[in-house]
């Protein structure tokens, strides 16, 4: 039902909506490909009632459904968020509903249901009147948690917002734990190590939130990185994680990365397969298992993996691609890479790459494909000049990412060795990137 609202009233409503703190005002604009990836990651967290972040998950999922064009799904999810917050906080009203009511006010405005929009706006304004600070810590925390799901720059902003929330409400250990998880994830593809202050904050967060197995795995990974012997602790942690409900928040992914980091590839596969045996229908655990097999195939230095490992990796990857139809680009690239090394020839790998190269992709995804194809041309097809050309294509896309840095590093190595007939072209290309200030 549309409301007949005078233009001046509608303008007044819009201006009031613009100052709200909610997903619609947090500059979360991104391409469709990334929206699908975030949506699938949120679904993989699960809906276990004990999840502290469940209301926030529904809020962000609702916003993403709106951005993907489904207002009806968005409304269902925003409503679930309301009920979840009320259930978890044992109260019908409170500052934890500020963001959720803001989302509902915006959604009804977009649906041209301005009477309902005004209703939720009034609820937000009533909550805001009770505040004694610029923003309630609950709002800082939800904004921080949301920004964590986006790019590295937003993760650093999220850490600052979490810090503000924690200072205002120090007893919320979940906020500090999430701050550390987000902050350390920003170092995942970085050559830099976290400084001593961050590691000290991590130690304190672990002491204050001892039951958080995800945080435990993150801390153990940092200690392994420094050369500490953590084999027994990793085994103990894996046993605890395997008893927990399936969720990307269970801690299994950072645990498996420890086994990758310490080159205990078979142990990682063993843990992933056990988790999958306990929950055979979990697409997330299939994803984890496929990752372990890929690591063994790509990084293991103890001879060629068995054909059984190749077959299992290929089967899992094909399954995952069908289970994540709108966010499986990296898995398609993984499949092409594993097939190329499996002894089955390069025909299928060529087909996968050709299809991706001919498809319409956003710049970040195109960069990812170019970088992967460059490595395939180099290591599997031995077409070194074409490999260089595709590394250049990846590096030429002005998007700060791991694939771009990886391609630039590859070009620099080739330039420094001085053996390629394309060295002059590489030097000129890298010089141009430096002059443009994009490297």
PyMOL commands that set and color helices and strands:
alter all, ss='L'
color gray80, all
select helices_A, chain A and resi 7-18+23-25+32-45+54-67+71-89+95-110+114-129+137-147+152-168+173-185+196-208+213-225+231-243+252-261+265-278+283-299+307-323+329-341+347-358+363-379+384-396+402-417+423-436
alter helices_A, ss='H'
color red, helices_A
deselect
rebuild
show_as cartoon
